[in-house]
């Protein structure tokens, strides 16, 4: 299921604590107000994940009983505890008690229970809890972090059950103009793009991938932006048409179409294709090493399809710099000339046969 890493706000608080702290509880409250961050619980989770125990101790003084119960559950999950049923029920008792009632946290805990039920094989119970949680959070905390998570997890549930159209409907509930986090929009559009592609709706698939790329950029999620950009290029590179309107105009003008209705033709202006390609190449992680480089694999494949191998000339001349065997295989397939193909073949053999690093080419 889907998780969202601590957002920029909580991370900023932890960074400020490390530079200017420790500070008193009152000063910390002032920092929180200056940041405009609504939830102490989210800050507490960030302090936990980012290993700031002293900060967590100060934040704990601000937490309600319900937030403390939820944080205890999060801590157990983070430490690898998979037997969470009792902890969830105990936390639900706290947020349902008249003296400590918290409607939003009840929604979050029902979401947590839905995830646990799904993992244990209780599909019907999982659907009931995830649906209940999303409905509650929509009513009391719409477009909050927990509501976003509830929507994404509900869509993930439908995908896991093979219910693409149900997942697509949930993704559609994450409006780009309803205040949802850019990261949430990006994740939803990646999912929607892949579903639309499976349905043969190529314009909508490309449109969603474009939106995923743009919103991931706005969220500062570079790897996700590359994922969205490479998906857009993979879907749209064959539809280059320099007379086509700019993609942002096509996105703004897009109208709903019935599943059996006539769909728009995919036409993409070359300037949009070139701009997305250039951005993704520029923002790749530096170097060519690392055991898993899906970003390089995707962009190298696209560069080959687009006739833009000039962007990877340095990579193609350095087989010894690559540690990812799948990247080596892609490079071998993209190599131009017998000599280069053989060099990449030797490097691929070294990596797949797990020869020691001393065997790298010189």
N, C-alpha and C positions, 0 to 999 in steps of 0.2 A: 504494500500500500504506500501512499505518498506521505512524505515528510517535507517540511520546509525548514531550512536552516535558519538560525537566529538572524533577524533582519539587521539592517545597518544601524538602526537606533540603539538596540541593546548592545551591539558590538561597540558602538561609540561610548556608551556608558562604561563598559569594562575597560576600554582603552583609557578613558579619562581617570578612572579609579587608579589604574596602574601608574599614571603619570602624576596625579595630584593627591591621591589618597595615601593612607586611609582618612576618611572624613566621618563626621557624625551622621546620625540618622536624619537630622534636620537638614543638613547640607545636601545629603543625597536626595532628599525629597525636592529640594530646590533644583538640583540638576535634572531630575525627572520632569519637573514642570517646565524647565527651559527647553527640554527636548520635545515637549508635547507628547510624551509617550503615555498611553492611557492605562497600562496594566503593569502592576508590580510583579505579577506572576511571570509574564514574559521576560522581564528583566532577570528574575530569579533563575529561570531556565537557562538564559544566556550565560549568567555567572557560573552555573553548574557546568554547562557544556564547555565553556572557555576556561575552566579551571581557575576560578577566582573565589576560593572558599571564604576569605575574610569579607569580601563584598557580599557574598551570599548570606553570611551571618547578619550583616546590617540590614539587608533587604528583608530578611525573615521577620524582623520586628514590625514591618509594614503589612505583612500578609494576613488576610482574613483566615479563619479556620478552614473554610472551603479551599482557599488557595494553597494552604499548607497541606491539606489532604491530597490535592492534585499533584503538588510538587513531590510529595512522598511517593506517589505512584510513578511519576516521571523518573525519579531517582532509581527506583527499583527496575524499571525498564532499561534505563541507561546502564545499570550494572549487570544486565543480562538475565534478570529474573523473568521467566516466562510463565510463572504461576501467579497471575495477577488477578484472578477472579475475586478472591476475598478482598484484596486491596481496593478494587474498583467498587465493590458493594459497600465497603466501609466508607469510602469517600462519598458515594451516593447518599448514604445515610446522613452524612454531615451537611451536604448541600441541600438536602430535602427537609432538614429539621427547621421548624418555624423560627428558631433563634439564629440560625446560620444559613438561611435560605439563599440560594444563588442560582437563578434560572439559567444564566449563560453557562456556568460551570456544570450544571446538570446536563446540558446539551453536549458539552465536551466529553463528559464521562460516559454518556450513552454512546458517543462515537468510539471512545476507547473500548467499551464493552463490545461494540459491534466488530471491531478489529480482532479482539481476542476470540470472539465466537467464530469468526470466519476462519481464523487460523486453526481452530479446533474442529472444523468441519461442520459447524452448525450454520448452514447457509441461510436458512429461513430466519433464524434469530439475528444473524448479522444484518440482513436486509432490513428487518424491523427496526433495529437500533440505529443503523446509519440513516435511515429515512427519518426517524423521529428526531435524531440529533440535528440533521440539516434543517428540518422544519422549525425546530425550537430556535436554533441559532439565527435563522433568517428573520425570526420575529423579534428577537431581543438583542442581537448583535450582528446585524447584516453587514457583510463585507469586512468583518473583523478577521483576524488571523485564524481563529478557531472555525468561523463560518467558511472561510476559504478552504481550510483543511477538510472540513466535513464534505464540501462539494467535491473536492478532488478525490477523497477516499471513496465517496459514493460512486463516482465515475469509474474508479479503479476496480471497485467491486463488480460493477456491470461488465467491465472488460474481462475480468477473471472468469466470469460466468458465460462469456461468449455473447453478451448482449450489446453489440456495437451501437445499435440505434438508441438504446436507453442511455448508454454512456454519452453519446453525442448530444442527447437532450440535456443531460446534466451540464456538459461543457457549455451548451448554449445559455444556461442560466447564469454563467459567469460573464456578465456584460462588461464591455470595455469602458463603459461610461457610468458604472454603478459604484465606483470607489474601491473595487477590489485591487489588491496589490498587483503591481506589474508582474512580479514573479508568478503569481497565481494565474494571471491571464496568459503568460507565456506557456506555462505547463499545460493549461487547458487547450491552447491553440495547437501545440504540438500533437496532443492526443487527437484533437478534432481533425487535423490535417491527415493523419495516418488513416483514420476511419474513412474520411472522404475519398482518399486515394483507393482504399479497398473497394469502395462503392463505385469507383469509376468517375467520380465528380472532380475532374482535374482542376478546373478553375477554383473551386472552393478549397481543394486541398492546397493549392499554391497560395491562395489568399490567406488561409489560416497559418501556413508556414511563414509567410511574410510578417503577419502580425506577431507570431511567436518570436521571430528575430528582433523586431522592433521593441517589443515590451521587455524582452530579456536584456536588451541594451539599456533601456530605461531603468531596469532593476539593478544594473551593474553586474549581471550574471553573464560573464564573458563566455564561458564554456557552453551555456545554454543558448546564448546568442549565436554562437558558431553552429550549434546543432540545428537551430531553426533556420539559419542562413544556408547551411549546406543542404537541408531538406528542401528549401525553396528552390535552390539552384538545380537540384536533382530532378525536381518535378517540372521546372519551368524552362530549363536551358534549351530544350528542343523547340520552344514556342516563341523564340526571339522574333520580334516584329517592331522595327523602329518607328512604325506609324501608330503603335498602340499607345493609349493614354498612360501616363505615369501610374505606377502600381498603387500609390496612395490614393489617387483619384478613383481607380477601380474599386479599391476597398471601401471608400466612402460611398460610392454609388451602388454597391452590391445590395440586392434585394432578395428576400426569401423566395425559394422555389420549391414547389412540391416535389416529393421524391420521384414522381413519374413525370414531372414537367420538363420542358426544354431548358437545358442548362447553358450558361454563357460559355462561349469559346475561350480557351486560354490563349491569350496573346500578351506577351511581356516585352516592354520596351528594353532595348539593349542597354540603355544607360542604367536601368535598375539592376539588371543582371551583373553588369560590370561593377557597379558600386557595392553590391552585396558580396561579390567575389573578393574584391579588394579589401573590404573591411574584415572579412573572415581570415584571409591570409595574413593581414597585418596583425591580427590579435591572436594568432596561434601561440601556444606556449613556446618559449624559446628553445632552440636546439632540436635535435632529431631523436634523442635517446629516450629511454623509458620503456618498460615492458609492455605498457598498454598505451597506444597513441591513436585512439579512435578519431580524434580531431584531424590528425594528419592523414589517416587513411581515407576519411571522407573527402577532404579537400583535394588530395592528390587524385583520387578517382574522378572528381568533378573537373579538375583542371585538365585531365586527359580528355574527357568528353567535350570540353569547351575549347580545346585547342589552345590552352593557356599553360602549357608545361614550362614556359619560361619562368613562371613564378616559383618553380621548384627545381630550377637548374642546379642549385647548390646541393640540395638533398640528393638528387639523382646521381651526383658524382661522388657521394660519400656512403657507400653501402656499409662500411665499417662503423659508421656513427649510429646505425639503427639497431635497436635491441628488440623491437616488437616484430615477431615473425610474420604476423599478418600484414604489417606495413611493408615488410620486405617482399612478401608475395605480391602486394599491390604494385610496388615499385617495379618488380620484375615484369609484371604484365604491362606496365606503362613504358618500359624501357624502349628506346629507339636505337636499334643496332645490335648486332650479334655480341660484340664485346661487352657492352653494358648489360645486356640480358644475362650473359654468363656470369658476370661479376655479382649481380643480384642473386642469381641462382646459387652461387657458392655461399653467399652470406645467408641465404635462407636455409641452406643445408646446415651451416654452422649453428644457427639458432634452433632449428628443429631437432638436431642431433645433440643439443645441449653441450657442445664443445666448450672448453674453458675460454675465458675472455682473451687469453694469450694467443688464441688462434685467429683473432681478428686480422683482417687484411691490413697491410702496411703500405 
